[in-house]
């Protein structure tokens, strides 16, 4: 007869493990002596060693019971199924590790390679990191909204960087995070943006295809919150007959000036 401590020592497990196996029904409760202590026979040692061997091999405890009660063929089939499940879990964990490894990369977490390449090109142009992060977050939203269009949109963005006005616009962004609403450089930016928007509208490139109104509002609000000068820049463009940021439209302005501008364009 063995005490619970002796049983645990023979099987190479802890007393706590023995109690747990009792609790979940893997190891039957033994008889107790006149003092109320559990007393075990050799069969309990064999059973506990079998449980420990299977658990140590990676068999989930929920599957141990069926394997202990299986015949040889059922046991072999059960082991094969567990092995298959474990291989699938290993693949899942490997995929998880790959995703976790990308967390440190920031933009690689939720962006396709085409967008990452575009952001790297902006860095090469000397664009400050605060604006890179602003664009990155916007592209994350766009990639989630229209994943089938993102590569096409990015190709158009690359093409736009061949325009000297666009390069000039990005160069003006240096220090723009701290600009106030009365900064004179905003006028220059509005001039450049008006030329870019005019060409884009004429080419049919500003319709924000695939974006619903709520998503357009979300992107626009992100831009407006980026710096104190952003709202002023939007107001300057509105004074010239331009509405919106993500989905740009030409609209009349007060006094008919906008209508004349449209007619002349």
C-alpha positions in Angstrom: 0.0 0.0 0.0 1.2 3.5 -0.9 0.5 6.9 0.3 -0.2 9.7 -2.3 3.4 11.0 -1.8 4.8 7.6 -2.5 2.6 7.1 -5.5 3.6 10.4 -7.0 7.3 9.6 -6.4 7.0 6.2 -8.2 5.4 7.8 -11.2 7.7 10.9 -11.3 4.9 13.5 -10.9 3.8 15.9 -8.1 1.2 15.3 -5.5 -0.6 18.2 -6.9 -0.7 16.5 -10.3 -2.2 13.3 -8.7 -4.9 15.3 -7.1 -5.7 17.0 -10.4 -6.0 13.7 -12.2 -8.4 12.6 -9.5 -10.4 15.7 -9.9 -10.8 15.3 -13.7 -11.5 11.6 -13.5 -8.3 10.3 -15.1 -7.1 8.5 -12.0 -9.8 6.7 -10.0 -10.1 7.6 -6.3 -8.6 4.8 -4.1 -9.9 3.4 -0.9 -9.0 5.3 2.3 -7.6 3.8 5.5 -9.2 4.1 8.9 -7.6 7.6 9.3 -9.2 8.8 6.1 -5.9 8.9 4.0 -5.8 7.6 0.4 -4.0 4.3 0.0 -2.9 3.1 -3.4 -2.0 -0.3 -5.0 0.4 -1.1 -7.7 -2.3 -0.7 -10.4 -2.6 2.9 -9.5 1.2 3.4 -10.1 0.8 1.8 -13.6 -2.2 3.9 -14.4 -0.5 7.1 -13.3 2.7 6.3 -15.3 0.5 5.8 -18.4 -1.2 9.1 -17.8 2.0 10.9 -17.3 3.7 9.3 -20.3 0.8 10.3 -22.6 0.6 13.8 -21.2 4.4 14.3 -21.4 4.3 13.3 -25.0 1.9 16.1 -25.7 -1.4 14.3 -25.6 -4.1 16.7 -24.3 -5.5 15.5 -21.0 -9.0 15.5 -22.6 -7.8 12.7 -25.0 -5.9 10.6 -22.4 -9.0 8.8 -21.1 -10.0 7.5 -24.6 -6.5 6.3 -25.3 -6.2 4.5 -22.0 -9.4 2.6 -22.8 -8.7 2.0 -26.5 -7.6 -1.3 -28.1 -4.4 -1.4 -30.1 -6.0 -0.3 -33.4 -8.0 2.5 -31.8 -4.9 3.6 -29.9 -2.8 3.8 -33.1 -5.6 5.8 -34.8 -5.9 8.1 -31.9 -2.2 8.8 -31.7 -2.2 9.5 -35.5 -5.1 12.0 -35.1 -3.4 13.7 -32.1 -0.2 13.9 -34.2 -2.2 15.5 -37.0 -3.7 18.0 -34.6 -0.4 18.9 -33.1 1.2 19.5 -36.6 -1.7 21.8 -37.4 -1.2 23.6 -34.1 2.5 23.9 -34.8 1.8 25.5 -38.2 -0.7 27.9 -36.5 1.9 28.9 -33.9 4.5 29.4 -36.6 2.2 31.7 -38.4 1.5 33.6 -35.2 5.2 34.0 -34.6 5.6 35.4 -38.1 2.8 37.9 -37.5 4.3 38.8 -34.1 7.7 39.4 -35.7 6.1 42.0 -38.0 4.7 44.0 -35.0 8.1 45.7 -34.5 8.1 46.7 -38.1 5.0 49.0 -37.6 3.7 49.6 -41.0 4.3 46.0 -42.1 1.6 44.8 -39.6 -1.4 45.7 -41.8 -0.1 46.9 -45.1 0.7 45.3 -48.4 4.2 45.5 -49.8 3.1 48.0 -52.5 2.2 50.6 -49.8 5.4 50.0 -47.8 7.4 50.7 -51.0 5.5 53.9 -51.5 6.1 55.1 -47.9 9.8 54.2 -48.3 9.9 56.4 -51.4 8.4 59.3 -49.4 11.2 58.8 -46.9 13.7 59.0 -49.7 12.2 62.4 -50.6 12.9 63.6 -47.1 9.4 63.5 -45.8 9.3 63.7 -42.0 8.3 60.6 -40.0 5.3 62.3 -38.4 3.7 62.6 -41.9 4.8 59.1 -42.9 2.9 57.8 -39.9 -0.1 59.8 -40.8 -0.1 58.4 -44.3 0.6 54.9 -43.0 -2.5 54.9 -40.8 -4.6 56.3 -43.6 -3.3 53.5 -46.0 -4.1 50.9 -43.3 -7.7 52.0 -43.4 -7.8 52.1 -47.2 -6.2 48.7 -47.6 -8.8 47.2 -45.3 -11.7 49.0 -47.1 -10.7 48.2 -50.7 -8.0 45.6 -50.7 -8.7 44.7 -54.3 -7.9 48.3 -55.4 -4.9 49.2 -53.2 -2.2 48.2 -55.6 -3.8 50.2 -58.4 -4.2 53.2 -56.2 -0.6 53.0 -55.0 0.6 52.7 -58.7 -1.2 56.0 -59.3 0.5 57.6 -56.3 3.9 56.5 -57.6 3.0 58.1 -60.9 2.0 61.3 -59.1 5.4 61.6 -57.6 6.7 62.3 -61.1 4.9 65.6 -61.0 7.2 68.4 -59.7 4.2 70.0 -58.0 3.7 66.9 -55.9 7.4 66.7 -55.0 7.3 70.4 -54.0 4.2 69.8 -51.9 6.0 67.1 -49.9 9.0 69.3 -49.5 6.8 72.0 -47.9 5.6 69.5 -45.3 8.9 69.8 -43.4 7.9 71.4 -40.1 4.2 71.7 -41.0 3.2 69.8 -37.8 3.9 73.0 -35.9 2.4 75.5 -38.4 -0.3 77.8 -37.1 -3.4 78.7 -39.2 -1.9 82.0 -40.3 1.3 80.5 -41.6 1.9 82.0 -45.1 3.3 78.7 -46.4 -0.3 77.4 -46.3 -1.1 79.8 -49.2 1.7 78.2 -51.3 0.4 74.7 -50.4 -3.1 75.7 -51.4 -1.8 77.0 -54.8 0.0 73.7 -55.4 -3.0 71.6 -54.3 -5.3 73.5 -56.5 -3.2 72.8 -59.5 -2.9 69.1 -58.5 -6.6 68.8 -57.9 -7.5 70.5 -61.2 -5.4 68.0 -63.1 -6.6 65.1 -61.1 -10.3 66.0 -61.6 -9.8 66.5 -65.3 -8.2 63.1 -65.5 -11.0 61.5 -63.5 -8.7 60.4 -60.6 -10.4 62.0 -57.6 -13.6 60.0 -57.3 -12.5 57.8 -54.3 -13.9 54.7 -56.0 -15.2 52.1 -53.5 -15.3 54.5 -50.5 -18.7 55.1 -48.9 -19.5 58.5 -47.4 -18.8 57.4 -43.8 -15.3 56.2 -44.8 -14.6 59.4 -46.7 -15.6 61.4 -43.6 -13.2 59.3 -41.5 -10.2 59.8 -43.8 -11.0 63.6 -44.0 -11.3 63.9 -40.3 -7.9 62.2 -39.8 -6.3 64.8 -42.1 -8.0 67.7 -40.4 -6.8 66.6 -37.0 -3.2 66.2 -38.2 -2.0 69.7 -37.5 -3.4 73.2 -36.7 -2.8 74.3 -40.3 -4.8 71.5 -41.8 -8.2 73.0 -41.2 -7.0 76.4 -42.5 -5.7 74.7 -45.7 -9.1 73.0 -46.2 -10.8 76.4 -45.8 -8.5 78.1 -48.3 -9.3 75.4 -50.9 -13.0 75.8 -50.1 -12.7 79.5 -50.8 -11.4 78.6 -54.2 -14.3 76.2 -55.0 -12.9 72.9 -53.8 -14.7 70.6 -51.4 -13.4 67.5 -49.7 -10.0 65.9 -49.3 -10.4 62.2 -50.0 -13.2 62.7 -52.5 -12.5 66.1 -54.2 -15.3 68.0 -55.8 -15.5 71.4 -57.5 -18.3 73.5 -56.1 -19.5 77.1 -56.7 -18.3 79.7 -54.3 -20.1 82.8 -53.0 -20.3 85.7 -55.4 -20.2 83.5 -58.5 -16.4 83.4 -58.5 -16.4 79.6 -58.3 -18.8 79.3 -61.2 -16.6 81.5 -63.4 -13.5 79.5 -62.4 -15.3 76.3 -63.4 -16.3 77.9 -66.7 -12.8 79.0 -67.4 -11.2 75.7 -66.5 
